[in-house]
């Protein structure tokens, strides 16, 4: 065997980045061609990896890409230069620090910044003036005004403050936005709250004098399909474009697909004839069944890859040979025990068998929604915990 052989990772997430193009195409069915789409790639593209996702995101035809941290914009800027991309605009959707703004200006990334207060605008203006003097060139930073309508974290509350911001000569207003705070709630709360926010936004901007090409954007992933009145000039497609965190309202046609295809590992140990009431795992918080001997399988996933340490208490299952099996015992750092006592005698589990933690195997399916619900967490939160710790490999979807 080749001495350069490299063993594959014992636990991986299979993903198909090309699915992103499909999802944006389906979202365009709702928005139409006149509404711009901003691809949200914050948090390392929701854990999918910015470097992996840049190509399909740009090829999907989005007009904007947004992120937050400079480590993300460095990758984007480098990718744009290598591929001669100049038709996609960049937007930071959180206030930049002084250092972030400085790096962006010095390197001429042309990142459009979000501004949510007069004080912030004046602060940025001072930084820009200082850099302009040091660099010996005129600097004008494009900004998007964020209007407070219910989120309460970074928006203008006074029309007068916005008008003063518009007078700052080294800031150019190219967009105006707000963020929906309760769109993920169940009906009718979402509708009532969102209508109120949109009405506030419309009333606010009606009191401003804006250039005709200033982009108005409100809709997030939860609203962009089910509430067309939130679409305005542009929508911000975050989790929905990755195929996660969706319900029958956000994806009524059932056409959005997850980029993450499968989270899988394999069986590495099988223990047979385990006596009744045997403790399993640290602290012995769970034991094998009391009525008969058990058979257990140990798999190569633990909380190092994002599996919850007390997942056994939340009745998690995995798929082996197309059948559900419960986990048992506290999750170790690198290993997890499965109770396979009820395996089919004519289809017994073997060492090396694939174990699906999330995804499809045979006719069975464990969704990210099911997995995160057991942890009482949002899908996006769960995605990030796991995707930031677990290696990913690219596959072609079935």
N, C-alpha and C positions, 0 to 999 in steps of 0.2 A: 504493500500500500504506500502511496505517496506520503513522504514524511511531512509534507506541507498541509496535509489534511487538517481541516478545522471543523471541529464538532459543532453542529447547530445548537443554538440556545435551547435549554430544556423546557422553557416556557416562553411562548411568543404570542403576539397578536398578529393575526393575518389581516392585511388591509389592501384595498384596491383604490388607489388615488383617482383612477379614471372615473369612478362613480360620481365624483364631484361635478364633472362636466354634465353628466346625465341630470343630476339634481338641479343645477342652475338652469338647464334647458326647461325642466318641468316648472320651476319657479317663474320663468319667463311667460309661461302660459297664463299665469295669474296676473303678472305685472304688465305684460305687453312690452313692446320694444321701446316705447317712449320713456319708461321709468328706468332710471339707472339702478344698477345693483352694486352695492358695496360689500365685498367679501370680507367678513371679519375673520382675521387670522391671529387674534390675540392668544396669549397662553400657548405659544408654539402651535398655532393652528388647532386649538382645542385638543392638544395632546397628539395630534396626528403627525406633527413635524413640519415646520415651515419649509425646510429645504426640499423635502419630498413633495410637498403640496404646491409649491410655486408654479411648476409647469402646468398642471391641470387647471389651477385657478386662473392663470392668465389665459390659457386656451379656452376657458369657459366663456370668455367674452365680457367679464365684469368690467365696469368702468372705474371702480375704485377698489383699493385694498386698504383695510384699516388694521391697526395693531396698537400696542401701547408702549412696549419697552424698546429702547434703542437696540438691544441685541437682536430684536426682530427686524427692525428697519435696516440694520447693517446687512443682514442676509438678503433682504429684498433689494436694496440698492446695488449690491454686488451682482445679484442675479439679473437685474435690469440691464446693467452695463454689459455683462457677458452675452446677453441675448438681444441687445439693442432694442429694449422696450422703452418707449416714451409716451405711449398712449394711455397708460393706466396711472391714475393719480393715487397718492398716498395720504391717508388721514390717520392722525393719532386721536383715539377716542377717550383719552383721559388727559388731565393737565400734565404738561411736561415739567420736569424739574429744570432748574437753571442749567445744569450740566447737560441734560438731554437736549434742550433747545440749542445750546452752544454747539454741541457736536453736530447736530443736524444742519445748522447754518454753515459752519466751517466747511463741512463736506458737501454742501449744496445738494442735500437729499430732496429738497422741495417737499418736505412733509407739511401738510396742512394741519395746523394745531387747533384744538378746541379751547375756547375761552368762555368762562362762565361767570366772570365778575369784572367790574371796572378796575378793581385793585389788581387782578391778575393781568389785565390788558396793560395797565401802566407798568407793572413789573416787567412784562415781556418787552415793552417798548424801551425801557431803560437798558435791558440786556442787549437788545438789537442795536441801539445807538452806540453802546460801548464797543460791540463787535464791529460795527461799521467803521468806526474810527481806527480800530486796530488793523482791520483788513484793507482799509482804503477803498471801500466800494459801498454803493448804496445797497441796503438790504431791506426788502419788504417781505414780511411773512404772511402767508395766506392763513386765514382763520375761519373757523365755523363757530358761530355764536350758539351757545347752549342755553336754552330757555327753561327756567324752572316751572314745571307744571304739576309735579307731585312726587318726584324722585327724592328731592331734598339733599342732593350731595354736591352739585357743581353747576348750578344754573343761575342766570340773571333773573331777578325778581322785579326789577324796576325798568320801565321803558326808558326813562331818562338816563340810566347808566349805559344802556345799549347805545343810545344816541351819542353819548360822550365817547364811547369806545369806537364808534364809526368815524370819529374825527381824528383818531390817532393815525398819524400819517404813515408810519412804518408797519401798520397792520392793515391788511386788505380783506374785507369780508367777502368770502366766496360761498359760504354756506350758513344755514341756520337750522337748528335741530332741537328736539327734546327727546326724552327717553321714557318709554311706557313702563310704569312701575308695577302694575297689577295684571298684566296681560296673561300671566300664567295661572291665574285663579280660575275657578270654575264659573260657568255662566250662572246667574246673570251679572255677578260682581265684576267680571272682566269687562263686559260691555259698558256698564254704567261708568266705571272708572276711566276707561279708555276714551269714551265719548267726552267726558268732562275734561280730560287732558287735551284732547285734540281741539275742543272748543276754546280752551285757554290759549293754546298755541296760536290758533287762527286770530283770536282777538288781539293777542300781543303783537303779532307781525303786521296786523292791519294798521297799527299805530306807528309803523316804521316806514322809512323811505328806503327801499332796497333796489339795487340794480336788477334788471330783468333776468340776468343769468345766475343770480344767487340761488344755490341749490337748497331746497327745503326737504328735510328728511326726518321722519318720525318712526316709521314701522320697524320693528325688530322681528326676530324669527317667529315669535308667537303670533304676531299680528299680520304679517305681510300677505299671507294667503287668505285668511278668514275675514279680514277687515280691510276692504279695498280703500275705504276712506282715510286710512292711515298712510297710504303709499306716497302721496305727494310727488316730488321729483325724483326721489331715490329711496330705496329700502336698504336696510342693513341686515344682510343674511349671515347669521352666525351659526348656531347649533343646527338649525334646520338644513343648511347646505351640506353638513357632514352626515346627515341622515339620522341624527339623534334627537332626543328630547322632543318628540312630536306626538300628537294625538290625532283623532279623527277630524278635528276641526282645523288643525294646522296642515294636515295632509288628507283632505277629504277624498281625493281620488286614489289614495294608497299607492302613489307612484314614487315617493322619495325612498331612496335606498341607503342603508348604512355603509359608510366607507370601511369601518371596522367590521370585518367579515366573521372572525372567529378568535376567541381567546382560548388557547389550548396548551396542554402539556401531555405527559404520558405516565403510565403506571411504572413504578420502579421497584416496588416491593409488594408481594402478596403474602399475607400471613393467614394460615388456615388453622382451624381448631383452636381459636382464641376462646378461653374459658368464659363462662357467663360472668357478668359484672366486672370485667377487667377494666381498669382505668385506662383512658386514652389521652395522651398529651399532657402538657404542663398543667399542674394543679389538679389533675384528675377531675375536671369539672363535668365530664361526661364518661359514662361507662358503656360497655357493650351490653346487649340485651341480656335479660336474666333467664329467659326460658330455654336457651340452647347455646351451643358454641357458635361463634361468629367467624366470618372471613372478612379480612380488611385488606384494602389496597392503599398503599402510600403513593402519593403523587408529588411531583416536583413543582409545587407552587406554595408560596407562603406570604406572609405580610411584607416580605421584601419586594414582591411583585404587586402588592396592592390588595391582596385578598384579606378581608377583615379578620382581625385576630380572634374575635368572638363570633365568627360567622356561624358556628355550630348552633348558637342560641337563637339564630334567626332562620333556622331551617333551610339552609342553602343546599342545593343539589348540584351534581355535575352529571354529564352524560358520558357513558362508556358503552360501547357496542349498541348505541341507539336506545339506551334505557337510562332512566333517572336513578341516581343513587345518592343517599344523604351523606353529608360530611359528618364526622364525629370527632369530638374533642377540640380543644383550643388550637388554633392555627399556630404553627411554629414559624420561625423566620423563613425557612426554606422548604418546609414540607407540610403536607396536609393528609389526614387519614380519611378514607372513605369506607363506609360499611357496604360491602358487596355481598352480604350473606344471601340476599334474595336474587342473585344472578340466575339466569337461565342455565339449567344443567346442560342443555344441548348447545349452548353458546357461551361457554365459560370465559371469563376475563383472563388475559395472558399478560405477562410482562411485556412492556413496550407498547401496549394498546394506547391509542389516542384517547385523551380525556378532554372533553370540551367543557369549559367553565362558563363561557357565554358564546352562543352561536347555535348552529344547527348540526345535528348528527342523526342520520337516518330520518325518521319522521318526527323526532323530538326537537324542540327548540327552546333555548333559554335566552330571553331577550335582555338587553341592557336595562330596559325598563323594569323587568322582573327582578333582576339582580340588585339594582339600586333601591327599589322599593323595599326590599328586605332589610336594607340598611337605613331606611328612612332618610335617604339622600336624593338630591336631584341627580339626573343622569349626567349632566355636565360636570358636576363635582366629582361623581364617581369615575367618569371618563378620565379626568385629569389625574386623579390619585393613581389609577392603574397605568394609564398610558405613559406617564412620566417615569414609571419605574420598570415597565416591561418592554423588552425588545420587540421591535415590529419588523415584519417581513412583508414584501409586496407579492400579492397573488392576483390572479384574474378571477373576478366573481363568476359564479355559476350562472 
